[in-house]
Amino acid sequence: METAIHTSNTNSQAILSIRNITRVYTMGDQQVHALKGVSLDIQQGEYVAIMGPSGSGKSTLMNMIGCLDVPSTGRYFLEGVAVDHMSEDQLAEIRNKKIGFVFQTFNLVPRVTVFQNVELPLIYKGVAKHERKIIVEQAIQAVGLTERMKHKSNQLSGGQRQRVAIARALVCNPSIILADEPTGNLDSTTGIEIMELLNALHHKGHTIILVTHEDEIAAYAKRIIRLKDGVIESDYLNQAELTMV
Protein backbone atom coordinates (compact mmCIF):
# COMPACT_ATOMS: atom_id res chain seq x y z
CA MET A 1 0.00 0.00 0.00
CA GLU A 2 1.30 3.45 -0.89
CA THR A 3 0.70 6.71 0.96
CA ALA A 4 1.71 9.84 -0.93
CA ILE A 5 4.07 12.36 0.64
CA HIS A 6 3.37 16.03 0.02
CA THR A 7 6.42 18.27 0.49
CA SER A 8 5.63 21.65 2.07
CA ASN A 9 7.19 24.92 1.01
CA THR A 10 9.37 25.01 4.11
CA ASN A 11 10.19 22.55 6.90
CA SER A 12 12.58 23.75 9.59
CA GLN A 13 12.51 20.35 11.32
CA ALA A 14 13.88 18.42 8.34
CA ILE A 15 17.44 17.13 8.51
CA LEU A 16 17.68 18.16 4.86
CA SER A 17 15.52 20.39 2.71
CA ILE A 18 15.89 20.74 -1.04
CA ARG A 19 13.99 23.47 -2.85
CA ASN A 20 13.52 23.72 -6.62
CA ILE A 21 16.96 22.30 -7.41
CA THR A 22 18.04 22.15 -11.02
CA ARG A 23 21.27 20.78 -12.44
CA VAL A 24 22.35 21.54 -15.98
CA TYR A 25 25.47 20.03 -17.52
CA THR A 26 27.06 21.46 -20.64
CA MET A 27 28.29 18.76 -23.01
CA GLY A 28 29.81 20.31 -26.10
CA ASP A 29 27.12 22.41 -27.73
CA GLN A 30 24.32 20.73 -25.78
CA GLN A 31 22.87 21.28 -22.35
CA VAL A 32 21.67 18.27 -20.35
CA HIS A 33 19.00 19.03 -17.73
CA ALA A 34 19.65 16.28 -15.17
CA LEU A 35 17.35 17.76 -12.49
CA LYS A 36 14.39 20.00 -13.29
CA GLY A 37 13.14 21.65 -10.10
CA VAL A 38 13.29 18.95 -7.42
CA SER A 39 11.97 19.71 -3.92
CA LEU A 40 11.90 17.37 -0.93
CA ASP A 41 12.34 17.15 2.84
CA ILE A 42 13.87 14.25 4.73
CA GLN A 43 13.40 14.02 8.49
CA GLN A 44 15.83 12.86 11.16
CA GLY A 45 15.67 9.06 11.46
CA GLU A 46 13.95 8.41 8.13
CA TYR A 47 14.89 5.47 5.89
CA VAL A 48 14.42 6.64 2.30
CA ALA A 49 15.05 4.90 -1.02
CA ILE A 50 15.65 7.00 -4.14
CA MET A 51 14.86 5.09 -7.32
CA GLY A 52 14.77 5.66 -11.04
CA PRO A 53 15.99 4.28 -14.36
CA SER A 54 19.25 5.32 -15.99
CA GLY A 55 19.05 9.01 -16.87
CA SER A 56 16.30 9.73 -14.34
CA GLY A 57 18.49 12.04 -12.25
CA LYS A 58 18.85 9.81 -9.18
CA SER A 59 22.66 9.78 -9.29
CA THR A 60 22.71 13.57 -9.72
CA LEU A 61 20.34 13.96 -6.77
CA MET A 62 22.56 11.65 -4.71
CA ASN A 63 25.57 13.82 -5.54
CA MET A 64 23.65 16.90 -4.44
CA ILE A 65 22.57 15.31 -1.15
CA GLY A 66 26.13 14.09 -0.53
CA CYS A 67 27.63 17.54 -1.29
CA LEU A 68 29.64 16.04 -4.14
CA ASP A 69 28.05 18.54 -6.53
CA VAL A 70 26.15 21.82 -6.28
CA PRO A 71 22.90 22.81 -8.00
CA SER A 72 22.69 25.11 -10.99
CA THR A 73 19.73 26.81 -9.27
CA GLY A 74 17.74 26.16 -6.12
CA ARG A 75 18.55 25.75 -2.43
CA TYR A 76 19.85 22.92 -0.27
CA PHE A 77 19.76 23.13 3.54
CA LEU A 78 21.48 20.44 5.62
CA GLU A 79 20.54 20.66 9.31
CA GLY A 80 19.32 24.18 8.61
CA VAL A 81 22.59 25.34 7.01
CA ALA A 82 22.62 26.41 3.35
CA VAL A 83 25.24 24.33 1.54
CA ASP A 84 24.31 25.09 -2.07
CA HIS A 85 26.83 27.93 -2.46
CA MET A 86 29.67 26.59 -0.34
CA SER A 87 33.26 26.40 -1.57
CA GLU A 88 34.97 23.09 -2.38
CA ASP A 89 36.80 23.17 0.95
CA GLN A 90 33.60 23.86 2.86
CA LEU A 91 31.79 21.05 1.04
CA ALA A 92 34.66 18.66 1.82
CA GLU A 93 34.31 19.51 5.51
CA ILE A 94 30.55 18.92 5.37
CA ARG A 95 31.10 15.55 3.66
CA ASN A 96 33.59 14.46 6.29
CA LYS A 97 31.49 15.54 9.27
CA LYS A 98 27.89 15.13 8.15
CA ILE A 99 27.71 12.41 5.45
CA GLY A 100 28.63 8.75 5.82
CA PHE A 101 29.11 7.25 2.35
CA VAL A 102 28.61 3.59 1.45
CA PHE A 103 29.50 2.88 -2.19
CA GLN A 104 28.81 -0.07 -4.47
CA THR A 105 32.55 -0.50 -5.06
CA PHE A 106 33.40 -0.22 -1.31
CA ASN A 107 36.22 2.34 -1.96
CA LEU A 108 38.55 0.78 0.60
CA VAL A 109 42.34 1.04 0.67
CA PRO A 110 43.31 -2.55 -0.24
CA ARG A 111 46.66 -2.99 1.51
CA VAL A 112 45.84 -1.59 4.94
CA THR A 113 43.90 -3.21 7.75
CA VAL A 114 40.20 -3.03 8.51
CA PHE A 115 41.04 -0.83 11.51
CA GLN A 116 43.09 1.57 9.39
CA ASN A 117 40.37 1.84 6.72
CA VAL A 118 37.73 2.67 9.29
CA GLU A 119 40.08 5.11 11.05
CA LEU A 120 40.74 7.30 8.00
CA PRO A 121 37.81 9.76 8.34
CA LEU A 122 38.79 10.39 11.97
CA ILE A 123 42.37 11.15 10.96
CA TYR A 124 41.09 13.69 8.41
CA LYS A 125 38.86 15.13 11.13
CA GLY A 126 41.83 15.55 13.49
CA VAL A 127 40.60 13.22 16.26
CA ALA A 128 43.26 12.25 18.80
CA LYS A 129 44.77 8.76 18.47
CA HIS A 130 43.46 7.39 21.77
CA GLU A 131 39.94 8.61 20.93
CA ARG A 132 40.17 7.12 17.43
CA LYS A 133 40.93 3.68 18.84
CA ILE A 134 37.78 3.63 20.95
CA ILE A 135 35.52 4.97 18.21
CA VAL A 136 36.92 2.65 15.51
CA GLU A 137 36.64 -0.46 17.65
CA GLN A 138 33.03 0.37 18.50
CA ALA A 139 32.17 0.89 14.82
CA ILE A 140 33.82 -2.36 13.78
CA GLN A 141 32.01 -4.21 16.55
CA ALA A 142 28.71 -2.68 15.37
CA VAL A 143 29.12 -4.33 11.95
CA GLY A 144 30.26 -7.67 13.39
CA LEU A 145 33.89 -7.64 12.25
CA THR A 146 35.84 -7.47 15.51
CA GLU A 147 37.68 -10.71 14.69
CA ARG A 148 38.74 -9.29 11.31
CA MET A 149 40.02 -5.97 12.66
CA LYS A 150 43.68 -6.67 11.79
CA HIS A 151 42.97 -8.25 8.39
CA LYS A 152 43.72 -6.25 5.25
CA SER A 153 40.70 -5.37 3.20
CA ASN A 154 41.95 -7.39 0.21
CA GLN A 155 41.75 -10.48 2.44
CA LEU A 156 38.01 -10.06 2.99
CA SER A 157 34.92 -11.23 1.13
CA GLY A 158 32.71 -8.74 -0.68
CA GLY A 159 30.18 -8.72 2.14
CA GLN A 160 32.88 -8.16 4.73
CA ARG A 161 34.30 -5.29 2.68
CA GLN A 162 30.90 -3.64 2.57
CA ARG A 163 30.62 -4.02 6.34
CA VAL A 164 33.97 -2.23 6.65
CA ALA A 165 32.63 0.54 4.40
CA ILE A 166 29.56 0.86 6.65
CA ALA A 167 31.77 0.99 9.77
CA ARG A 168 33.85 3.72 8.10
CA ALA A 169 30.63 5.62 7.34
CA LEU A 170 29.64 5.46 11.02
CA VAL A 171 32.80 6.66 12.76
CA CYS A 172 32.19 10.40 12.43
CA ASN A 173 28.61 9.99 13.71
CA PRO A 174 27.21 11.46 10.48
CA SER A 175 23.85 13.14 10.12
CA ILE A 176 23.08 10.93 7.11
CA ILE A 177 24.24 7.54 5.86
CA LEU A 178 24.13 7.75 2.06
CA ALA A 179 24.27 4.30 0.45
CA ASP A 180 24.72 4.10 -3.32
CA GLU A 181 23.73 0.67 -4.69
CA PRO A 182 25.24 -0.97 -1.55
CA THR A 183 24.47 -4.52 -2.72
CA GLY A 184 25.37 -4.02 -6.38
CA ASN A 185 28.59 -6.07 -6.22
CA LEU A 186 27.28 -8.74 -3.86
CA ASP A 187 25.48 -12.04 -4.30
CA SER A 188 21.85 -12.14 -3.20
CA THR A 189 22.46 -13.82 0.17
CA THR A 190 25.22 -11.40 1.14
CA GLY A 191 23.12 -8.51 -0.14
CA ILE A 192 20.33 -9.46 2.26
CA GLU A 193 22.83 -9.51 5.14
CA ILE A 194 23.97 -5.97 4.27
CA MET A 195 20.38 -4.73 4.03
CA GLU A 196 19.60 -6.27 7.42
CA LEU A 197 22.61 -4.43 8.84
CA LEU A 198 21.33 -1.13 7.41
CA ASN A 199 17.91 -1.99 8.84
CA ALA A 200 19.47 -2.45 12.27
CA LEU A 201 21.25 0.91 12.00
CA HIS A 202 17.96 2.57 11.07
CA HIS A 203 16.28 1.06 14.13
CA LYS A 204 19.06 2.61 16.23
CA GLY A 205 18.02 6.04 14.93
CA HIS A 206 20.30 6.60 11.94
CA THR A 207 18.98 8.52 8.93
CA ILE A 208 19.57 6.38 5.85
CA ILE A 209 19.20 7.41 2.21
CA LEU A 210 19.48 4.49 -0.18
CA VAL A 211 20.02 4.96 -3.92
CA THR A 212 19.06 1.89 -5.93
CA HIS A 213 17.42 0.69 -9.12
CA GLU A 214 16.27 -2.60 -7.54
CA ASP A 215 12.72 -2.86 -6.18
CA GLU A 216 13.66 -5.66 -3.76
CA ILE A 217 16.36 -3.46 -2.20
CA ALA A 218 14.15 -0.36 -2.05
CA ALA A 219 11.52 -2.47 -0.28
CA TYR A 220 13.59 -2.27 2.91
CA ALA A 221 13.04 1.48 3.11
CA LYS A 222 10.05 3.11 4.76
CA ARG A 223 9.70 5.81 2.08
CA ILE A 224 10.34 5.52 -1.64
CA ILE A 225 11.04 8.45 -3.97
CA ARG A 226 10.93 7.69 -7.69
CA LEU A 227 12.54 9.99 -10.24
CA LYS A 228 11.92 10.15 -13.97
CA ASP A 229 13.39 12.58 -16.49
CA GLY A 230 14.80 14.83 -13.76
CA VAL A 231 11.63 15.26 -11.70
CA ILE A 232 10.04 13.40 -8.80
CA GLU A 233 7.46 11.05 -10.28
CA SER A 234 6.21 9.73 -6.93
CA ASP A 235 7.04 10.01 -3.23
CA TYR A 236 5.24 7.64 -0.88
CA LEU A 237 5.42 5.71 2.38
CA ASN A 238 6.17 2.05 1.90
CA GLN A 239 3.78 0.37 4.31
CA ALA A 240 4.98 -3.11 3.37
CA GLU A 241 8.70 -2.52 4.01
CA LEU A 242 10.80 -5.61 4.69
CA THR A 243 11.87 -6.22 8.26
CA MET A 244 14.59 -8.31 9.80
CA VAL A 245 13.73 -11.89 10.70
Sequence and secondary structure as in RCSB ss.txt:
>XXXX:A:sequence
METAIHTSNTNSQAILSIRNITRVYTMGDQQVHALKGVSLDIQQGEYVAIMGPSGSGKSTLMNMIGCLDVPSTGR
YFLEGVAVDHMSEDQLAEIRNKKIGFVFQTFNLVPRVTVFQNVELPLIYKGVAKHERKIIVEQAIQAVGLTERMK
HKSNQLSGGQRQRVAIARALVCNPSIILADEPTGNLDSTTGIEIMELLNALHHKGHTIILVTHEDEIAAYAKRII
RLKDGVIESDYLNQAELTMV
>XXXX:A:secstr
 EEE    S  TTEEEEEEEEEEEEEETTEEEEEEEEEEEEEETT EEEEE  TTSSHHHHHHHHTTSS  SEEE
EEETTEE TT  HHHHHHHHHHHEEEEETT    TTSBHHHHHHHHHHHHT  HHHHHHHHHHHHHHTT GGGTT
SBGGGS HHHHHHHHHHHHHTT  SEEEEESTTTTS HHHHHHHHHHHHHHHHTT  EEEE S HHHHTTSSEEE
EEETTEEEEEEEETT     
